[in-house]
Amino acid sequence: MTVYHFVGIKGSGMSALAQILHDMGYKVQGSDVEKYFFTQAALENLNITILPFQRENIKEGMTVIAGNAFPDTHEEIEEARNRNIPVVRYHTFLGDLMKKFTSIAVTGSHGKTSTTGLLSHVMGGAKPTSYLIGDGTGKGIKDSEYFVFEACEYRRHFLSYSPDYAIMTNIDFDHPDYFSNIEDVFSAFQQMAMQVNKAIIAYGDDEHLQKIQAEVPVIFYGFSERNDFQARNLQTSSSGTKFDVYVRNDFHDTFEIPSFGDHNVLNALSVIALCHYEDINTNVVKRYLKTFQGVKRRFTEKKVGNQVLVDDYAHHPVEIKATINAARQKYPNRPIVAVFQPHTYSRTQTFLDDFADSLRGADKVYLCEIFGSAREINGTLTVNDLKNKIPGAELIVEEDTSPLLMQNKGILLFMGAGDIQKFQSAYEDLLRQQLKKAQ
């Protein structure tokens, strides 16, 4: 039997794909750096072998699946090619795999992971559904009819896919290390739209998505009346958000989600639209929307003593604003404290003023050093350039998170796409020490 060897198995998409192949009965292993990533926990639970990178890992009878972050000069990829062992890039392999199912791509500049998780949960309540979520979660369900997956626009990787459906959540300028401007981003999504086979579910209040052309129906969802699917009469309570859905201005039904913020209503609305198009029972949709527990690192709450700590992947100004707004809706009487780690120098430089503007929406801001990436280790600016634009902002380091103790009545939002979790973990340890002393 072929052994699938993943080069960079701890990557969020790679980890999820490895889990799917394992569930389907294939032999799976992989390699990566020895640093701990949250994505490896699911692999370890399935007893999937994770090796340190070395060319000796490559053996006859393997198919190598190469993560997109690693160049052809990587020692394991090089070794495989030298020995004529098949090497397939992650996005190419995924593009071939999905042809066995009714495939639904979830794409957009923001909200992909949360929407993919929600859609897979809801559709899985109606019919066997396999899924790949960008938080490192993957599941290969026996006799699946549907395959729900997150499709990333970075480096136009999603152009390897020709899905039956696509949900497009929004188009925004991001990944400035690759895309030159918003027009460049739009061109990638426009090309993707032409590869969809059945229908596109698009956020109609997005000025860029309004211009999308396709050879299949484009169904729009949003808050304005021009949308095919419209959310009205939003009401929040301590348990979440309730809203009415109108289909082409006719009342459809009332739905409830256990989360807060307009972005979560829009995610749910896109799922409702897709399920309506696929004739999935509305009562099933209502039931499963209410039981969705969220995805990893998307407003993930933890309570330590009386302190509420939130772990969130927000790393773009639009996402930061949405996370702060969701926290304000859920905790209207508590101060909102942002602990933010900028992710990549190019993104920080490009959106410096926008980051400052978004973070000023919090009551207090703490900043961590900029997190570089494998492609971009350093840059010309520092975190102080951002700090100087936010009144009262302070810097914080992993070795000393004690300034956060001053915010013991606040809701602490730890936001970033790098290793912001280590700052939260250090603060949790400090909190527990303080609680022990107080006993």
ABEGO torsion letter per residue (X at the ends): XBBBBBBGAABAAAAAAAAAAAAAGBBBBBBBBABBBAAAAAAAAAGBBBBBBBAAABBBGBBBBBBAABBAABAAAAAAAAAGBBBBBAAAAAAAAAAABBBBBBBEABGAAAAAAAAAAAAAAABBBBBBBAAGBBBBBBGBABBBBBBBABGGAAAABBBABBBBAEBBBBGAAABABAAAAAAAAAAAAAABAABBBBBAABAAAAABBBABBBBBBEABAABABBBBGBBBBAAEBBBBBBBGGBBABBBBBABBEAAAAAAAAAAAAAAAAAGBBAAAAAAAAAABAEBBGBGBBBBBEABBBBBBABABAAAAAAAAAAAAAABAABBBBBBBBBBEAAAAAAAAAAAAAAAAABABBBBBBBBBBAABABBABBAAAAAAABBGBBBBBAABAAAAAAAAABBBBBBEABAAAAAAAAAAAAAAAAAAAAX
